[in-house]
Amino acid sequence: MPPTHAGLTDPRAYVRLAEIVRCKIIDGTLEPGRPAPSITRLSQEHGHARPTCGKALRMLEGEGPVRATVSCARELSREPGWLEPSSQAAG
């Protein structure tokens, strides 16, 4: 099932930002196995506060497309399962 991009209209900034990053992963702009955008980079590029950017990345970690690494950095997951529809309700 293709993503709906409903997060782009969510009133919460971190949800919209997570959706932007998710779309970049899906369209291949961000490649699996490569470093995920940093909190600083997201903050500078999208004009959100660092805590908002961190929350967006943590949201993506919970869903699967981003994972934390030993070096405290994040990378894009190589696992395709995160694209499956989730039973989690948006909250």
N, CA, C and O atoms as CSV, one atom per row, in Angstrom:
chain,resi,resn,atom,element,x,y,z
A,1,MET,N,N,0.847,-1.183,0.000
A,1,MET,CA,C,0.000,0.000,0.000
A,1,MET,C,C,0.891,1.245,0.000
A,1,MET,O,O,1.734,1.375,0.888
A,2,PRO,N,N,0.743,2.149,-0.943
A,2,PRO,CA,C,1.593,3.340,-0.997
A,2,PRO,C,C,1.266,4.306,0.133
A,2,PRO,O,O,0.127,4.363,0.598
A,3,PRO,N,N,2.278,5.074,0.578
A,3,PRO,CA,C,2.041,6.044,1.642
A,3,PRO,C,C,1.056,7.117,1.195
A,3,PRO,O,O,0.974,7.447,0.012
A,4,THR,N,N,0.306,7.659,2.160
A,4,THR,CA,C,-0.702,8.652,1.829
A,4,THR,C,C,-0.199,10.078,1.993
A,4,THR,O,O,-0.820,11.010,1.482
A,5,HIS,N,N,0.901,10.266,2.688
A,5,HIS,CA,C,1.470,11.590,2.950
A,5,HIS,C,C,0.541,12.458,3.788
A,5,HIS,O,O,0.609,13.686,3.730
A,6,ALA,N,N,-0.329,11.816,4.569
A,6,ALA,CA,C,-1.254,12.554,5.421
A,6,ALA,C,C,-0.508,13.386,6.461
A,6,ALA,O,O,-1.031,14.388,6.948
A,7,GLY,N,N,0.712,12.972,6.801
A,7,GLY,CA,C,1.486,13.701,7.794
A,7,GLY,C,C,1.837,15.114,7.369
A,7,GLY,O,O,2.145,15.954,8.214
A,8,LEU,N,N,1.796,15.389,6.082
A,8,LEU,CA,C,2.146,16.728,5.607
A,8,LEU,C,C,1.119,17.779,6.016
A,8,LEU,O,O,1.422,18.972,6.019
A,9,THR,N,N,-0.078,17.352,6.357
A,9,THR,CA,C,-1.116,18.297,6.769
A,9,THR,C,C,-1.354,18.280,8.275
A,9,THR,O,O,-2.214,19.008,8.772
A,10,ASP,N,N,-0.610,17.467,9.000
A,10,ASP,CA,C,-0.761,17.377,10.453
A,10,ASP,C,C,-0.346,18.706,11.086
A,10,ASP,O,O,0.627,19.317,10.643
A,11,PRO,N,N,-1.060,19.159,12.103
A,11,PRO,CA,C,-0.698,20.437,12.741
A,11,PRO,C,C,0.595,20.376,13.549
A,11,PRO,O,O,1.169,21.416,13.871
A,12,ARG,N,N,1.058,19.179,13.878
A,12,ARG,CA,C,2.288,19.034,14.669
A,12,ARG,C,C,3.511,19.086,13.750
A,12,ARG,O,O,3.628,18.311,12.801
A,13,ALA,N,N,4.408,20.007,14.052
A,13,ALA,CA,C,5.591,20.222,13.208
A,13,ALA,C,C,6.449,18.973,13.106
A,13,ALA,O,O,6.959,18.672,12.027
A,14,TYR,N,N,6.625,18.237,14.197
A,14,TYR,CA,C,7.486,17.056,14.140
A,14,TYR,C,C,6.899,15.976,13.239
A,14,TYR,O,O,7.650,15.238,12.601
A,15,VAL,N,N,5.580,15.868,13.174
A,15,VAL,CA,C,4.936,14.888,12.295
A,15,VAL,C,C,5.134,15.297,10.837
A,15,VAL,O,O,5.428,14.457,9.986
A,16,ARG,N,N,4.973,16.588,10.552
A,16,ARG,CA,C,5.197,17.067,9.171
A,16,ARG,C,C,6.648,16.847,8.761
A,16,ARG,O,O,6.919,16.415,7.640
A,17,LEU,N,N,7.577,17.140,9.660
A,17,LEU,CA,C,8.995,16.966,9.343
A,17,LEU,C,C,9.329,15.487,9.137
A,17,LEU,O,O,10.077,15.142,8.222
A,18,ALA,N,N,8.784,14.625,9.973
A,18,ALA,CA,C,9.009,13.190,9.796
A,18,ALA,C,C,8.484,12.733,8.436
A,18,ALA,O,O,9.114,11.909,7.773
A,19,GLU,N,N,7.353,13.255,8.025
A,19,GLU,CA,C,6.782,12.889,6.729
A,19,GLU,C,C,7.675,13.354,5.582
A,19,GLU,O,O,7.828,12.644,4.588
A,20,ILE,N,N,8.262,14.536,5.713
A,20,ILE,CA,C,9.181,15.034,4.678
A,20,ILE,C,C,10.373,14.094,4.544
A,20,ILE,O,O,10.758,13.724,3.435
A,21,VAL,N,N,10.959,13.708,5.681
A,21,VAL,CA,C,12.111,12.796,5.657
A,21,VAL,C,C,11.679,11.443,5.094
A,21,VAL,O,O,12.393,10.859,4.278
A,22,ARG,N,N,10.522,10.941,5.518
A,22,ARG,CA,C,10.001,9.663,5.031
A,22,ARG,C,C,9.845,9.697,3.509
A,22,ARG,O,O,10.220,8.742,2.827
A,23,CYS,N,N,9.300,10.775,2.980
A,23,CYS,CA,C,9.130,10.902,1.525
A,23,CYS,C,C,10.466,10.889,0.800
A,23,CYS,O,O,10.585,10.320,-0.285
A,24,LYS,N,N,11.478,11.521,1.403
A,24,LYS,CA,C,12.811,11.525,0.785
A,24,LYS,C,C,13.432,10.136,0.779
A,24,LYS,O,O,14.184,9.790,-0.132
A,25,ILE,N,N,13.117,9.343,1.797
A,25,ILE,CA,C,13.606,7.966,1.821
A,25,ILE,C,C,12.896,7.162,0.734
A,25,ILE,O,O,13.533,6.422,-0.016
A,26,ILE,N,N,11.598,7.309,0.656
A,26,ILE,CA,C,10.808,6.547,-0.326
A,26,ILE,C,C,11.197,6.899,-1.753
A,26,ILE,O,O,11.294,6.012,-2.601
A,27,ASP,N,N,11.424,8.186,-2.035
A,27,ASP,CA,C,11.748,8.561,-3.421
A,27,ASP,C,C,13.227,8.377,-3.770
A,27,ASP,O,O,13.634,8.638,-4.903
A,28,GLY,N,N,14.035,7.927,-2.796
A,28,GLY,CA,C,15.440,7.624,-3.066
A,28,GLY,C,C,16.395,8.783,-2.869
A,28,GLY,O,O,17.600,8.623,-3.064
A,29,THR,N,N,15.887,9.956,-2.484
A,29,THR,CA,C,16.761,11.096,-2.212
A,29,THR,C,C,17.702,10.762,-1.053
A,29,THR,O,O,18.879,11.122,-1.076
A,30,LEU,N,N,17.174,10.074,-0.045
A,30,LEU,CA,C,17.977,9.569,1.069
A,30,LEU,C,C,18.077,8.062,0.899
A,30,LEU,O,O,17.059,7.381,0.773
A,31,GLU,N,N,19.302,7.534,0.894
A,31,GLU,CA,C,19.530,6.129,0.579
A,31,GLU,C,C,19.696,5.277,1.834
A,31,GLU,O,O,20.360,5.694,2.783
A,32,PRO,N,N,19.093,4.080,1.845
A,32,PRO,CA,C,19.266,3.163,2.970
A,32,PRO,C,C,20.746,2.869,3.224
A,32,PRO,O,O,21.537,2.736,2.290
A,33,GLY,N,N,21.100,2.772,4.498
A,33,GLY,CA,C,22.476,2.488,4.878
A,33,GLY,C,C,23.346,3.722,5.014
A,33,GLY,O,O,24.448,3.648,5.559
A,34,ARG,N,N,22.868,4.843,4.530
A,34,ARG,CA,C,23.605,6.104,4.624
A,34,ARG,C,C,23.191,6.824,5.910
A,34,ARG,O,O,22.147,6.509,6.481
A,35,PRO,N,N,23.986,7.774,6.365
A,35,PRO,CA,C,23.587,8.526,7.559
A,35,PRO,C,C,22.276,9.284,7.336
A,35,PRO,O,O,22.032,9.848,6.269
A,36,ALA,N,N,21.457,9.277,8.364
A,36,ALA,CA,C,20.221,10.065,8.327
A,36,ALA,C,C,20.591,11.525,8.510
A,36,ALA,O,O,21.665,11.820,9.033
A,37,PRO,N,N,19.741,12.441,8.097
A,37,PRO,CA,C,20.026,13.859,8.331
A,37,PRO,C,C,20.157,14.118,9.836
A,37,PRO,O,O,19.408,13.557,10.635
A,38,SER,N,N,21.092,14.951,10.206
A,38,SER,CA,C,21.292,15.262,11.616
A,38,SER,C,C,20.213,16.229,12.105
A,38,SER,O,O,19.528,16.876,11.313
A,39,ILE,N,N,20.083,16.308,13.411
A,39,ILE,CA,C,19.142,17.257,14.007
A,39,ILE,C,C,19.508,18.673,13.575
A,39,ILE,O,O,18.633,19.463,13.223
A,40,THR,N,N,20.797,18.991,13.601
A,40,THR,CA,C,21.257,20.330,13.200
A,40,THR,C,C,20.892,20.614,11.754
A,40,THR,O,O,20.390,21.692,11.436
A,41,ARG,N,N,21.143,19.653,10.878
A,41,ARG,CA,C,20.833,19.848,9.449
A,41,ARG,C,C,19.337,20.061,9.237
A,41,ARG,O,O,18.931,20.964,8.506
A,42,LEU,N,N,18.516,19.226,9.880
A,42,LEU,CA,C,17.070,19.381,9.731
A,42,LEU,C,C,16.611,20.739,10.255
A,42,LEU,O,O,15.755,21.388,9.655
A,43,SER,N,N,17.182,21.156,11.367
A,43,SER,CA,C,16.823,22.446,11.957
A,43,SER,C,C,17.166,23.590,11.008
A,43,SER,O,O,16.367,24.507,10.819
A,44,GLN,N,N,18.335,23.535,10.423
A,44,GLN,CA,C,18.772,24.595,9.509
A,44,GLN,C,C,17.967,24.584,8.213
A,44,GLN,O,O,17.593,25.644,7.712
A,45,GLU,N,N,17.700,23.416,7.671
A,45,GLU,CA,C,17.008,23.316,6.386
A,45,GLU,C,C,15.514,23.618,6.476
A,45,GLU,O,O,14.922,24.141,5.531
A,46,HIS,N,N,14.907,23.284,7.621
A,46,HIS,CA,C,13.448,23.400,7.718
A,46,HIS,C,C,12.979,24.450,8.710
A,46,HIS,O,O,11.781,24.710,8.818
A,47,GLY,N,N,13.911,25.057,9.435
A,47,GLY,CA,C,13.565,26.154,10.323
A,47,GLY,C,C,12.843,25.758,11.602
A,47,GLY,O,O,12.165,26.586,12.210
A,48,HIS,N,N,12.977,24.517,12.012
A,48,HIS,CA,C,12.348,24.067,13.253
A,48,HIS,C,C,13.383,24.038,14.371
A,48,HIS,O,O,14.585,23.963,14.118
A,49,ALA,N,N,12.906,24.098,15.596
A,49,ALA,CA,C,13.788,23.990,16.757
A,49,ALA,C,C,14.403,22.592,16.804
A,49,ALA,O,O,13.819,21.623,16.319
A,50,ARG,N,N,15.581,22.511,17.394
A,50,ARG,CA,C,16.281,21.226,17.486
A,50,ARG,C,C,15.447,20.151,18.190
A,50,ARG,O,O,15.441,19.008,17.733
A,51,PRO,N,N,14.737,20.471,19.294
A,51,PRO,CA,C,13.916,19.427,19.927
A,51,PRO,C,C,12.818,18.881,18.995
A,51,PRO,O,O,12.487,17.696,19.048
A,52,THR,N,N,12.267,19.739,18.158
A,52,THR,CA,C,11.254,19.302,17.193
A,52,THR,C,C,11.874,18.338,16.189
A,52,THR,O,O,11.274,17.317,15.849
A,53,CYS,N,N,13.061,18.659,15.719
A,53,CYS,CA,C,13.753,17.796,14.757
A,53,CYS,C,C,14.125,16.464,15.393
A,53,CYS,O,O,14.016,15.417,14.754
A,54,GLY,N,N,14.559,16.498,16.639
A,54,GLY,CA,C,14.882,15.265,17.354
A,54,GLY,C,C,13.653,14.387,17.525
A,54,GLY,O,O,13.731,13.167,17.384
A,55,LYS,N,N,12.522,15.003,17.828
A,55,LYS,CA,C,11.279,14.250,17.995
A,55,LYS,C,C,10.868,13.599,16.676
A,55,LYS,O,O,10.382,12.468,16.669
A,56,ALA,N,N,11.060,14.304,15.560
A,56,ALA,CA,C,10.749,13.736,14.247
A,56,ALA,C,C,11.626,12.513,13.968
A,56,ALA,O,O,11.132,11.497,13.479
A,57,LEU,N,N,12.914,12.605,14.273
A,57,LEU,CA,C,13.810,11.466,14.044
A,57,LEU,C,C,13.473,10.301,14.971
A,57,LEU,O,O,13.539,9.145,14.554
A,58,ARG,N,N,13.114,10.590,16.221
A,58,ARG,CA,C,12.721,9.517,17.139
A,58,ARG,C,C,11.437,8.841,16.661
A,58,ARG,O,O,11.275,7.629,16.805
A,59,MET,N,N,10.535,9.626,16.096
A,59,MET,CA,C,9.309,9.056,15.546
A,59,MET,C,C,9.645,8.075,14.419
A,59,MET,O,O,9.077,6.986,14.346
A,60,LEU,N,N,10.567,8.469,13.546
A,60,LEU,CA,C,10.980,7.601,12.444
A,60,LEU,C,C,11.735,6.380,12.957
A,60,LEU,O,O,11.644,5.305,12.364
A,61,GLU,N,N,12.479,6.531,14.051
A,61,GLU,CA,C,13.144,5.369,14.654
A,61,GLU,C,C,12.102,4.357,15.104
A,61,GLU,O,O,12.271,3.154,14.906
A,62,GLY,N,N,11.028,4.844,15.709
A,62,GLY,CA,C,9.971,3.959,16.178
A,62,GLY,C,C,9.256,3.234,15.044
A,62,GLY,O,O,8.785,2.109,15.215
A,63,GLU,N,N,9.179,3.877,13.900
A,63,GLU,CA,C,8.509,3.279,12.736
A,63,GLU,C,C,9.422,2.349,11.956
A,63,GLU,O,O,8.945,1.417,11.308
A,64,GLY,N,N,10.723,2.585,12.006
A,64,GLY,CA,C,11.651,1.690,11.321
A,64,GLY,C,C,12.546,2.264,10.248
A,64,GLY,O,O,13.600,1.677,10.002
A,65,PRO,N,N,12.217,3.372,9.580
A,65,PRO,CA,C,13.096,3.818,8.493
A,65,PRO,C,C,14.409,4.444,8.969
A,65,PRO,O,O,15.341,4.597,8.179
A,66,VAL,N,N,14.488,4.800,10.231
A,66,VAL,CA,C,15.715,5.378,10.786
A,66,VAL,C,C,16.074,4.563,12.012
A,66,VAL,O,O,15.196,4.166,12.778
A,67,ARG,N,N,17.369,4.309,12.202
A,67,ARG,CA,C,17.786,3.587,13.401
A,67,ARG,C,C,18.997,4.261,14.027
A,67,ARG,O,O,19.853,4.813,13.337
A,68,ALA,N,N,19.045,4.203,15.345
A,68,ALA,CA,C,20.183,4.743,16.075
A,68,ALA,C,C,21.343,3.777,15.924
A,68,ALA,O,O,21.141,2.567,15.820
A,69,THR,N,N,22.566,4.315,15.912
A,69,THR,CA,C,23.750,3.472,15.810
A,69,THR,C,C,24.582,3.639,17.078
A,69,THR,O,O,24.288,4.494,17.913
A,70,VAL,N,N,25.604,2.831,17.215
A,70,VAL,CA,C,26.460,2.858,18.394
A,70,VAL,C,C,27.118,4.222,18.575
A,70,VAL,O,O,27.371,4.635,19.707
A,71,SER,N,N,27.395,4.912,17.504
A,71,SER,CA,C,28.087,6.201,17.580
A,71,SER,C,C,27.157,7.357,17.948
A,71,SER,O,O,27.561,8.518,17.880
A,72,CYS,N,N,25.929,7.056,18.333
A,72,CYS,CA,C,24.912,8.065,18.669
A,72,CYS,C,C,24.396,8.793,17.433
A,72,CYS,O,O,23.602,9.726,17.550
A,73,ALA,N,N,24.836,8.379,16.268
A,73,ALA,CA,C,24.307,8.942,15.025
A,73,ALA,C,C,23.108,8.095,14.629
A,73,ALA,O,O,22.782,7.115,15.299
A,74,ARG,N,N,22.472,8.464,13.570
A,74,ARG,CA,C,21.355,7.676,13.048
A,74,ARG,C,C,21.649,7.349,11.597
A,74,ARG,O,O,22.335,8.101,10.905
A,75,GLU,N,N,21.126,6.219,11.145
A,75,GLU,CA,C,21.267,5.880,9.730
A,75,GLU,C,C,19.932,5.387,9.221
A,75,GLU,O,O,19.041,5.039,9.996
A,76,LEU,N,N,19.809,5.362,7.919
A,76,LEU,CA,C,18.572,4.921,7.285
A,76,LEU,C,C,18.569,3.406,7.229
A,76,LEU,O,O,19.559,2.789,6.837
A,77,SER,N,N,17.466,2.816,7.619
A,77,SER,CA,C,17.340,1.370,7.702
A,77,SER,C,C,17.376,0.736,6.322
A,77,SER,O,O,16.890,1.308,5.346
A,78,ARG,N,N,17.956,-0.444,6.257
A,78,ARG,CA,C,17.948,-1.231,5.025
A,78,ARG,C,C,16.752,-2.180,5.012
A,78,ARG,O,O,16.499,-2.845,4.007
A,79,GLU,N,N,16.014,-2.247,6.121
A,79,GLU,CA,C,14.881,-3.154,6.250
A,79,GLU,C,C,13.660,-2.590,5.536
A,79,GLU,O,O,13.244,-1.471,5.836
A,80,PRO,N,N,13.072,-3.334,4.599
A,80,PRO,CA,C,11.922,-2.826,3.847
A,80,PRO,C,C,10.610,-2.862,4.622
A,80,PRO,O,O,9.648,-2.225,4.194
A,81,GLY,N,N,10.526,-3.577,5.746
A,81,GLY,CA,C,9.273,-3.770,6.453
A,81,GLY,C,C,8.625,-2.511,6.978
A,81,GLY,O,O,7.421,-2.516,7.234
A,82,TRP,N,N,9.360,-1.442,7.148
A,82,TRP,CA,C,8.776,-0.224,7.713
A,82,TRP,C,C,7.764,0.410,6.773
A,82,TRP,O,O,6.971,1.246,7.207
A,83,LEU,N,N,7.767,0.043,5.511
A,83,LEU,CA,C,6.806,0.610,4.564
A,83,LEU,C,C,5.418,0.006,4.705
A,83,LEU,O,O,4.450,0.527,4.150
A,84,GLU,N,N,5.318,-1.105,5.456
A,84,GLU,CA,C,4.029,-1.760,5.627
A,84,GLU,C,C,3.100,-0.881,6.441
A,84,GLU,O,O,3.558,-0.140,7.311
A,85,PRO,N,N,1.799,-0.947,6.176
A,85,PRO,CA,C,0.847,-0.146,6.958
A,85,PRO,C,C,0.979,-0.472,8.447
A,85,PRO,O,O,1.161,-1.627,8.831
A,86,SER,N,N,0.885,0.535,9.246
A,86,SER,CA,C,1.055,0.380,10.679
A,86,SER,C,C,-0.297,0.310,11.363
A,86,SER,O,O,-1.266,0.929,10.925
A,87,SER,N,N,-0.345,-0.449,12.437
A,87,SER,CA,C,-1.580,-0.517,13.214
A,87,SER,C,C,-1.585,0.550,14.287
A,87,SER,O,O,-2.557,0.672,15.034
A,88,GLN,N,N,-0.489,1.346,14.379
A,88,GLN,CA,C,-0.424,2.401,15.383
A,88,GLN,C,C,-1.305,3.559,14.956
A,88,GLN,O,O,-1.305,3.962,13.793
A,89,ALA,N,N,-2.038,4.075,15.887
A,89,ALA,CA,C,-2.869,5.249,15.616
A,89,ALA,C,C,-2.033,6.506,15.797
A,89,ALA,O,O,-1.227,6.594,16.723
A,90,ALA,N,N,-2.226,7.479,14.911
A,90,ALA,CA,C,-1.515,8.753,15.055
A,90,ALA,C,C,-2.060,9.435,16.288
A,90,ALA,O,O,-3.268,9.485,16.522
A,91,GLY,N,N,-1.124,9.966,17.078
A,91,GLY,CA,C,-1.592,10.573,18.331
A,91,GLY,C,C,-1.042,11.875,18.605
A,91,GLY,O,O,-1.364,12.478,19.628
